């Protein structure tokens, strides 16, 4: 009789552990590919053009005034370079929607882009602001602003590709 009880208890626990819990999975989508081109469409991260030879990124909302973050350069299938940002800056809550389950966060990054034009070094200081949407089912990039201008709005099931023309 003891064996039947313990066997039933083990079987019940096994069945209970096999139930589906798909509702608790949250989709996370926070990688941004940032391309920079000039008016002619040339890649500004390509050192062969008069593009940027170096850049730095600083977390404006970071704990200290100087909070550098890493945004590596990558190349796509056509060998065009882009910055791949993977959510390394601090996020702050800016809006909690009326339902209480949805929230909007933002990160703000100061970019210093350096290039040489006519043998003169030039530094361009720009800002990148990223808004994130958080709900029970998703945490994703929702909008990207470059120098306070909206450059990207998230479309369902599409990658986060932002192209800046300078």
N, C-alpha and C positions, 0 to 999 in steps of 0.2 A: 504494500500500500504506500509506503514511503517513496519507493521508486516511481510510482505513478504520479504522486504529488510533485516530486522534484522534476520529473520529466515534463510534466504539464507546465510547470513554472518556467523551465528553460525554453520550451516551445513558445509559450506566451511572450517571453522577453525577446526571442528571435523575431517573431512576427511583429512585435511593436517596434523593433529597431529597423525593420525593412520599409516602414511607411515613407511616403514621399514627402519631402519638405522643400519643394522647389520655390515656394513663395518667399522664403527667407534669403534667397540669393540676391545680392545687390550687384548690379552691373557698374563697373568703374571704368570711366573713359576720361582720362586727364592728360593725354599726351598731345602736344601741339607741334606741328611742323611749320616753322616760320621761314618762308622764302623771302629774299630781298632782291629786287631787280631795279634796273634803271629804266628810264622812259623808253629805251630801245629794246627792252626785254632781256638785257644781259644780266647774268648772275653776278650780284655784287659781292658774293663770298669767294668768287674765283679770283685768284691773285693775278691771273693773266690780264684781266681787265683793270680799269682804275677803280677797283672795288675796295672793300675793307680788308686790310691786312691783319687786323686784330680787333677784338672786342672784349668788353667785360660786362658782367651783369651783377647788379647789387639789389638785394631785397630791401625795398623801401620800408616795408612793414616789419622788418627784422628787429631782433632784440637790441642790436647795436646799430650805430650809424653806418658802420662799414660791415655789411653782412653779405659777402660775395657768394654767388651761387654759380654752379656749373651748368652751362648749356652747351653741349658738344655739337660740333658740326658733323653732319652725315651727308651722304650722297645718295640720290635716288637712282633708279634704273637708267636714267639718261645722263648720269654723272653731274647733275645739278646739285649744288650744295645748299643745305638748309640747316637751321638751328633746330635741334630736337629738345624741346622743353618737357621735362617729366616732373612737374609739380614739386619743385624743391623749395619754393618760396613760402613764407608764412601766409596763412589764409585768415581773414577776419570776417566775422558775420556782419553782413550789411542789411539783410532783410529776412524776416521770418514771416512767411505768408500766412494768411488768416486760418488756414487749415491746421497749422501747427506742425504738420509733417514735412512741409517743403521749406527749404531755406536757401538763401543765396549768400555765397561767400565771394571774397575777392582777394587777389594777390596783386601786388604792384611791384614792378621791376624797372630799375633805371638801367638803361643800356648806354654804354660809351663805345661808339663805333669809330675806329681810327682808319684813315686812309691817307694816301699821298696823292695830291693833285698838283701838277706842274712843279714837282720837286718840293712841295710844301706840305708838311704834315698837318692834317685837319682832323679834329675830333668832333663828332656829332653826338650830342646828348639827347636821347629819346626816352620815352616811357612806354612800357607795355603793361596794360592792366587786363587781368583775366578774371572773368566772373564764372563761378561754378554753381550748378544747380544740384541740390541734395534733396532726395526724396527716399522713401523706404525702398524703392526699386532701383534707383540709379543715382550715381554721383558722377557728374559729367561737366565738361567745359560748356558753358552756354553762350558766352560772348567774349570777344577779344577786342580791346581798344588799343590803338597805337597813336600816341600823342593826342589822347582824348577823342580820337575819331574812331567810330565803330568800323572794324575791318572784317569781323567774322560773327555770324550767328549760327548756332548749331542747327543742323538739319538731321532728322532721325536717320540712324544707321549710315552716317557718312563720316569720313575721317575729318580730323581737325586740322585742316590745311589753311594757313593764312599767308597771303602774298602781299608784301609791301612794295610799292613802287616809289622810289626816291629819285 
